[in-house]
Amino acid sequence: MSTRGCSLVYKKVANKVPPRACSLPEDFCNLRRIPEDPPAPPFPSSYHSPDFVPGLRLTQDHLNLASSTGFDFLWPEELKLLQHILKGQ
């Protein structure tokens, strides 16, 4: 593809179209409503995560593979929480 006949032309400042100040119709207003009964979290949270029990989707082999690839920076309690969250999903 040759760029010989093509050139990018930018709009000059003199041709700039200034924004107009106007009000929007009521159909375009943002309504923020906080629900009275928000949905529950997908799993119950607690301060102490349970010990890992292998499941159907997250097995001990999967967890060992994930642990060997970069979870060395987590504290033991954080690792238990991560295992609990991964198993809950």
C-alpha positions, 0 to 999 in steps of 0.5 A: 500500500502506498502512502504517496497520494494519502496524507492526513489533514487535521482540522485547523484551529480556525475551523474549530466548532465551539461547544454550545451551552444548552440544557438536556431534555429530562429523558437524558438525566441520570437517576441514582437510586440506592436499593433498599435491599441490596443483593447479598454477596455471592458467598458468606464472608468471615474473618477466618477462611476455612481450610481448603477442601478440593472440589470438582472444579478447583482441585489440589493439582490446580491449586498447586499449579497456581501456587507455584506460579506466583502466589509467594507474596501472600500471607498464609491467611490471605492465601486461604482467603484466595482459595476460599474465593476461587472455590466459591466461584 
